[in-house]
Amino acid sequence: MKNWGVLGGLAAAVAAGMYVLWGPITERKRRRRGLVPGLLNLGNTCFMNSLLQGLSSCPSFIKWLEEFTAQYKTDQNQATEHQYLSVTLLRLLRALSCQEVTEDDVLDASCLLEVLRMYRWQISSFEEQDAHELFHVLTSSLEDERDRQPRVTHLFDVHSLEQPEITQKQISCRTRGSLPPVSSHWKSQHPFHGRLTSNMVCKHCEHQSPVRYDTFDSLSLSIPAAVWGRPMTLDHCLHHFISSESVKDVVCDNCTKIQAEGTLNGQSIENQRTTFVKQLKLGKLPQCLCIHLQRLSWSNQGTPLKRHEHVQFNEFLIMDIYKYRIPVHKSRQNELNQKSSEETAPGTKDGIAVKPSDAEQPPSTKPLFMNGASSSSFLMSLGTFPLAAFPECSSPVYLYRLMAVVVHHGDMHSGHFVTYRRSPPSSKNPLSVSSQWLWISDDTVRKASLQEVLSSSAYLLFYERVHSRVQHQSVELRAEE
């Protein structure tokens, strides 16, 4: 019996030493395998769990939350922090991205539902909800929280002035040097914030109406009708989104003005109604791009149906061709064309015929980069973009990297949300981007391959913009565009 007691004591000592050196076995196991914590399903909260896993894979969004919540750290009343959505969301995302040490393999996100109820959002944990709708609830609530914050720096410490034990002699104005500038309203926008441009041109006189800007937090793309024998790609959905449409019976002020100039004795004329061509473009592309693929359709009998077809997408996404460009004035364009024709004849150089470059080709003949086209170079890429395979896109400005994919399994009445996301970067190199993918279904987490991710039927796609060194130097200028 004494020997058994000695052995038991030694085993307890060894176990205690292992705990001190390496911490809990579950925590050490998860960190060694590169996994992240799962989320407890509170009834039917897979929609919330999948969205939180997707947001936690976007470093720019977490960084923005850290900067946004820095204002609350100076508040001496820490008990009010739980009332802020930004603070609650940041704590969850930091834990899911392994930026905060936690001994739990499964986290409870019920605190997020509680703080949303304070924002007058009644979201039940026992009813099936939509992950995309929750995304807009979060972004709109963050905007409401931002709008409630003062935008002018206080000159006095109001908290000290309200203390009754402070006498009049103890009160003094504490100067802090020059006042910091008031933060711009647009600079404080979350990284998912972008702007759409709506452009309308009269078919009769080619007069262009003023460009209209509308904000967006996600691009909701409808899936066009499939063509037999051709795979559906993300580019097809994007082109369908910005495709021009004709709007009939619109009053054209320019046509009315031209008609009035041709009349005699100032006779009154009716407003001229013509057909306009309307087209959408992306005026401001966000740092984090959320793409929602609309999989809801309606049958002839009016019943909702889910579209299950696979939409091909890639690890990298180029958005340059969808960006709005300020049109060049006709007179300036004529000058450039005349100057170009005087220097050399098109298609020749020193009397020798040459192939025109991409810049000289008309837009209709330029090769189109297909985001979502099957390519072995994409499937084999591990964190690097194979630009050599696409010389026409050798220097994209708006290049995005895939960070997470939310997938819905089931039909329109019931189903389950899961998430594919990147594993967090190592602590030795926190600015790197991991090439390891994870499949997460509530509290179940396992490793996945890039091939499995690209083969999934995406519902939400989370991309983050990749900046080159040159773009990093002018990022402040691009933010003001």
C-alpha positions in Angstrom: 0.0 0.0 0.0 2.9 2.4 0.7 4.3 1.8 -2.8 0.9 2.7 -4.3 0.8 5.8 -2.2 4.2 6.9 -3.4 3.3 6.2 -7.0 0.1 8.2 -6.6 2.0 11.1 -5.1 4.5 11.1 -8.0 1.7 11.0 -10.6 0.0 13.9 -8.9 3.2 15.9 -8.9 3.9 15.2 -12.5 0.3 16.2 -13.4 0.7 19.5 -11.4 4.0 20.2 -13.1 2.5 19.7 -16.6 -0.4 22.0 -15.7 2.0 24.7 -14.5 4.3 24.4 -17.5 1.8 23.9 -20.3 -1.6 24.9 -18.9 -4.8 23.0 -19.4 -4.6 20.0 -21.7 -7.6 21.2 -23.8 -6.1 24.6 -24.3 -2.7 23.1 -25.2 -4.3 20.7 -27.6 -6.3 23.3 -29.4 -3.4 25.7 -29.8 -1.1 22.9 -31.1 -3.6 21.8 -33.7 -4.3 25.4 -34.8 -8.0 25.3 -34.0 -10.3 28.0 -32.6 -13.0 27.9 -30.0 -16.5 26.7 -31.0 -19.8 28.4 -30.0 -22.6 26.9 -28.0 -25.9 26.5 -29.9 -28.5 28.1 -27.6 -31.4 26.5 -29.5 -31.3 27.7 -33.1 -28.4 30.1 -33.0 -26.3 28.6 -35.7 -27.0 31.7 -37.8 -25.3 33.8 -35.1 -22.4 31.4 -34.5 -21.6 31.2 -38.2 -21.6 34.9 -38.6 -19.4 35.5 -35.6 -16.8 33.0 -36.9 -16.8 34.8 -40.2 -16.3 38.2 -38.7 -13.6 36.9 -36.4 -11.5 36.0 -39.5 -11.4 39.7 -40.6 -8.5 41.4 -38.9 -9.4 44.9 -40.2 -12.8 44.7 -38.6 -11.3 43.6 -35.2 -8.8 46.4 -35.4 -11.5 48.9 -36.1 -13.5 47.7 -33.1 -10.3 48.1 -30.9 -9.9 51.7 -32.1 -13.6 52.4 -31.7 -13.8 51.0 -28.2 -10.7 52.8 -27.0 -12.9 55.7 -25.9 -14.6 53.5 -23.3 -11.3 52.6 -21.6 -10.9 56.1 -20.2 -14.4 55.8 -18.6 -14.0 55.2 -14.8 -17.4 53.5 -14.7 -16.4 50.0 -16.1 -19.9 48.6 -15.1 -21.4 50.3 -18.2 -19.1 48.6 -20.7 -21.5 45.6 -21.1 -24.1 48.0 -22.5 -22.1 48.7 -25.6 -22.4 46.4 -28.6 -18.9 47.2 -29.8 -17.3 46.1 -26.5 -19.3 42.9 -26.4 -18.6 42.1 -30.0 -14.9 42.8 -29.7 -14.5 40.4 -26.8 -16.2 37.6 -28.6 -14.2 38.2 -31.8 -10.9 38.4 -30.0 -11.6 35.1 -28.2 -12.6 33.4 -31.5 -9.5 34.7 -33.2 -7.3 33.5 -30.3 -6.2 37.0 -29.4 -7.5 36.5 -25.8 -6.5 33.5 -23.7 -9.4 31.3 -22.8 -9.5 27.9 -21.2 -12.9 27.0 -22.9 -13.1 25.1 -26.1 -16.7 26.2 -26.5 -17.9 29.8 -25.8 -21.3 31.2 -25.0 -22.4 34.1 -27.2 -25.7 34.8 -25.3 -24.2 38.1 -24.2 -24.5 39.4 -27.8 -28.3 38.7 -27.8 -28.6 40.4 -24.5 -26.9 43.6 -25.6 -28.9 43.6 -28.9 -32.1 43.6 -26.8 -30.8 46.9 -25.2 -30.7 48.2 -28.8 -34.4 47.2 -29.2 -33.6 44.2 -31.3 -35.8 41.2 -30.2 -33.9 38.1 -31.5 -35.1 34.8 -30.2 -32.5 32.0 -29.7 -35.2 29.4 -30.4 -36.4 30.6 -33.8 -34.5 30.2 -37.0 -33.0 33.4 -38.3 -30.9 34.5 -41.2 -27.2 35.2 -40.9 -27.3 38.0 -43.5 -30.0 39.8 -41.7 -28.1 39.6 -38.4 -25.1 41.1 -40.2 -27.1 44.2 -41.1 -28.4 44.3 -37.5 -24.9 44.4 -36.2 -23.6 47.1 -38.7 -26.6 49.3 -38.3 -26.4 49.1 -34.5 -22.7 49.9 -34.6 -23.6 53.0 -36.7 -26.3 54.0 -34.1 -23.7 53.6 -31.3 -21.2 55.7 -33.2 -23.7 58.5 -33.9 -24.5 58.7 -30.2 -20.9 59.5 -29.3 -19.8 63.2 -29.0 -17.6 64.4 -31.9 -16.1 67.4 -30.0 -13.3 67.0 -27.5 -14.3 68.1 -23.9 -12.3 71.1 -22.5 -12.9 70.1 -18.9 -12.9 66.9 -16.9 -16.7 66.9 -16.2 -16.4 63.8 -13.9 -14.0 65.6 -11.5 -16.3 68.7 -11.4 -19.2 66.6 -10.3 -17.5 65.2 -7.2 -18.9 66.8 -4.1 -15.8 66.3 -2.0 -13.7 68.5 -4.3 -13.5 72.1 -3.1 -13.4 75.2 -5.3 -9.7 75.7 -4.7 -9.0 72.2 -6.0 -10.8 72.7 -9.3 -8.5 73.8 -12.1 -8.5 73.6 -15.9 -6.1 71.0 -17.0 -4.8 71.9 -20.4 -3.6 69.1 -22.7 -1.9 71.1 -25.4 -3.6 71.7 -28.7 -7.0 70.1 -29.2 -7.0 67.1 -31.5 -9.0 67.6 -34.7 -12.6 66.4 -34.7 -12.8 63.0 -36.3 -14.3 62.8 -39.7 -17.7 61.2 -39.9 -16.6 59.0 -42.9 -13.3 58.0 -41.4 -15.1 56.5 -38.4 -17.2 54.2 -40.6 -16.7 50.5 -40.1 -14.5 48.7 -42.7 -17.6 47.0 -44.4 -18.9 50.5 -45.4 -18.9 51.2 -49.1 -20.7 53.4 -51.6 -22.6 52.6 -54.8 -22.9 55.0 -57.7 -26.0 55.3 -59.8 -25.4 56.8 -63.3 -28.2 57.8 -65.7 -27.7 58.9 -69.3 -30.3 60.0 -71.8 -30.5 57.9 -74.9 -31.6 60.8 -77.0 -29.2 63.6 -76.2 -26.6 61.6 -74.2 -26.9 64.0 -71.3 -25.7 62.5 -68.0 -27.5 63.2 -64.9 -25.6 63.9 -61.6 -24.1 60.8 -60.1 -26.0 59.5 -57.1 -24.2 57.8 -54.2 -25.8 55.2 -51.9 -24.1 53.4 -49.0 -23.9 49.7 -48.6 -22.6 47.3 -46.0 -22.8 44.2 -48.2 -23.3 43.4 -51.9 -26.5 41.4 -52.3 -26.1 39.6 -55.6 -28.9 37.8 -57.4 -27.9 34.6 -59.3 -28.7 35.0 -63.0 -30.4 32.3 -65.0 -27.9 29.5 -65.7 -26.9 28.7 -69.2 -26.7 24.9 -69.9 -23.2 23.7 -70.1 -21.6 26.8 -68.6 -20.7 27.0 -64.9 -22.0 29.9 -62.8 -19.2 32.2 -61.5 -19.1 35.1 -59.1 -18.2 37.3 -62.1 -21.6 36.5 -63.7 -23.3 37.6 -60.5 -21.3 40.8 -60.3 -21.9 41.7 -64.0 -25.6 41.0 -63.6 -25.6 43.4 -60.6 -24.0 46.3 -62.5 -25.6 45.6 -65.9 -27.4 48.6 -67.4 -31.1 48.8 -67.6 -33.5 51.1 -69.6 -35.8 53.4 -67.7 -38.6 54.8 -69.8 -40.7 58.0 -69.5 -38.1 60.0 -67.6 -38.1 63.9 -67.9 -34.8 65.0 -69.5 -34.0 68.6 -68.6 -31.4 68.9 -71.4 -33.8 67.7 -74.1 -36.4 70.2 -72.7 -33.8 73.0 -72.9 -32.9 72.1 -76.4 -36.5 72.1 -77.5 -37.1 75.4 -75.8 -34.2 77.0 -77.7 -35.7 76.0 -81.0 -39.1 77.6 -80.3 -40.1 81.1 -81.3 -41.4 84.0 -79.1 -40.6 82.0 -75.9 -43.6 79.7 -76.3 -44.0 77.3 -73.4 -43.3 73.6 -74.1 -44.0 70.5 -72.2 -41.2 68.6 -70.5 -39.5 66.2 -72.8 -39.7 62.6 -71.7 -37.2 60.1 -73.0 -35.6 56.8 -72.1 -32.6 56.8 -69.8 -29.9 54.1 -69.4 -29.2 53.4 -65.7 -26.1 51.6 -64.5 -24.7 50.8 -61.0 -21.0 50.9 -60.2 -19.0 50.7 -57.0 -18.0 54.3 -56.0 -16.1 53.3 -52.9 -14.9 49.8 -52.2 -14.6 48.9 -48.5 -11.6 47.3 -46.8 -13.8 44.3 -45.9 -16.2 43.1 -48.5 -19.2 41.0 -47.6 -20.9 39.4 -50.6 -24.4 37.9 -50.2 -25.6 35.4 -52.8 -29.4 35.5 -52.9 -30.6 32.0 -53.0 -34.3 32.8 -52.5 -36.5 32.3 -55.5 -40.3 31.9 -56.1 -42.2 29.3 -57.9 -45.1 29.9 -60.3 -47.4 29.2 -57.4 -45.8 31.9 -55.2 -44.0 29.5 -52.8 -40.4 30.3 -51.7 -37.7 28.0 -53.1 -34.0 27.8 -52.5 -31.5 27.8 -55.3 -28.8 25.2 -54.6 -26.6 25.6 -57.7 -22.9 26.1 -57.1 -21.4 29.5 -57.8 -17.7 29.3 -58.5 -15.5 31.8 -56.6 -11.8 32.1 -56.0 -9.4 32.7 -53.1 -8.6 36.0 -54.7 -11.0 38.5 -56.1 -10.3 41.5 -58.5 -12.8 44.3 -58.4 -11.1 46.9 -60.6 -13.5 46.4 -63.5 -16.5 47.2 -61.2 -15.1 50.4 -59.8 -16.7 53.7 -60.9 -14.3 56.0 -62.9 -14.9 59.7 -63.2 -15.5 60.2 -66.9 -13.0 62.3 -68.9 -14.4 65.5 -70.5 -15.0 65.2 -74.2 -12.7 68.1 -75.1 -9.9 66.7 -72.9 -10.4 63.2 -74.5 -10.2 64.7 -78.0 -6.9 66.4 -77.0 -5.5 63.2 -75.8 -6.6 61.3 -78.8 -5.2 63.9 -81.2 -1.8 64.0 -79.3 -1.6 60.2 -79.5 -2.3 60.1 -83.2 0.3 62.7 -83.9 3.0 60.8 -82.1 2.6 57.5 -83.9 0.0 55.7 -86.0 -2.0 53.1 -84.2 -0.6 49.6 -84.5 2.9 50.7 -85.7 6.2 51.6 -84.1 8.9 53.0 -86.3 7.1 51.7 -89.3 6.8 48.2 -88.0 3.5 46.7 -87.1 3.1 45.7 -83.5 0.3 44.2 -81.3 -1.7 46.9 -79.5 -1.3 46.9 -75.7 -4.2 46.4 -73.4 -4.5 50.1 -72.8 -4.9 50.8 -76.5 -7.5 48.1 -77.0 -11.1 49.2 -76.8 -12.9 48.2 -73.6 -15.0 45.6 -75.4 -12.0 43.7 -76.7 -9.9 43.8 -73.5 -9.6 40.3 -71.9 -12.0 40.0 -69.0 -10.7 38.5 -65.8 -13.2 35.9 -64.5 -13.5 35.8 -60.7 -14.6 32.3 -60.1 -13.2 30.6 -63.2 -11.7 27.2 -62.5 -7.9 27.4 -62.5 -5.4 24.9 -61.1 -3.1 27.8 -60.3 -5.7 29.3 -57.9 -6.3 25.9 -56.2 -2.6 25.4 -55.7 -1.9 28.9 -54.4 -1.2 29.1 -50.7 -1.5 32.7 -49.7 0.1 34.1 -52.9 -1.8 35.5 -55.9 -0.7 34.0 -59.3 -0.6 37.2 -61.2 1.8 35.7 -63.8 -1.1 33.5 -65.1 -3.1 36.7 -65.8 -1.0 39.3 -67.5 -4.0 41.6 -68.1 -4.4 41.9 -64.4 -0.7 42.1 -63.5 -1.2 45.1 -61.2 -4.7 45.2 -59.7 -5.6 48.0 -57.4 -8.6 46.5 -55.8 -7.5 43.0 -54.9 -9.3 41.0 -52.2 -8.4 37.8 -50.3 -11.0 35.3 -49.2 -11.2 35.1 -45.4 -14.4 33.2 -44.6 -17.4 31.5 -46.3 -20.8 31.0 -44.6 -22.8 28.0 -46.0 -26.5 27.2 -45.5 -27.6 23.6 -45.6 -31.3 22.8 -46.0 -34.3 24.5 -47.6 -36.2 27.7 -47.1 -38.1 26.4 -44.0 -35.3 24.7 -42.0 -31.6 24.2 -42.2 -28.2 24.8 -40.6 -25.4 27.4 -41.0 -21.7 26.4 -41.0 -18.6 28.4 -41.6 -15.3 28.0 -43.4 -12.7 30.4 -42.1 -9.0 30.8 -42.0 -7.1 29.7 -39.0 -5.7 32.7 -36.9 -2.0 33.6 -37.6 0.7 32.4 -35.3 1.7 34.6 -32.3 5.2 34.8 -33.8 3.9 36.5 -36.9 0.5 38.1 -36.1 0.4 40.1 -39.4 0.6 37.0 -41.6 -2.3 35.3 -43.2 -2.7 31.6 -42.5 -3.2 29.2 -45.4 -5.0 26.7 -43.1 -8.7 26.6 -43.3 -11.2 25.4 -40.7 -14.7 24.0 -40.9 -16.9 25.1 -38.0 -20.4 23.9 -37.1 -21.4 25.5 -33.7 -19.1 23.8 -31.2 -17.5 21.4 -33.7 -14.2 22.5 -35.3 -12.0 20.6 -37.7 -9.4 21.4 -40.4 -10.4 21.8 -44.0 -8.7 22.2 -47.4 -8.9 25.1 -49.8 -10.4 22.7 -52.4 -13.2 21.9 -49.9 -13.8 25.6 -49.3 -14.0 26.5 -53.0 -16.4 23.6 -53.7 -18.9 24.8 -51.1 -22.3 26.4 -52.0 -21.5 29.8 -50.5 -24.2 32.0 -49.0 -21.9 34.8 -47.5 -18.4 35.5 -48.7 -16.0 37.6 -46.6 -13.1 39.1 -48.5 -10.5 41.5 -47.2 -8.5 43.9 -49.4 -4.9 43.3 -50.0 -2.7 46.4 -50.2 0.6 46.5 -52.0 3.6 48.4 -50.6 2.8 51.3 -52.9 -0.8 51.3 -51.9 0.1 51.3 -48.3 2.0 54.6 -48.8 -1.1 56.3 -50.3 -3.8 54.5 -48.2 -4.9 57.8 -46.6 -5.4 59.5 -50.0 -7.5 56.5 -51.2 -9.7 56.8 -48.1 -10.7 60.2 -49.1 -11.7 59.3 -52.7 
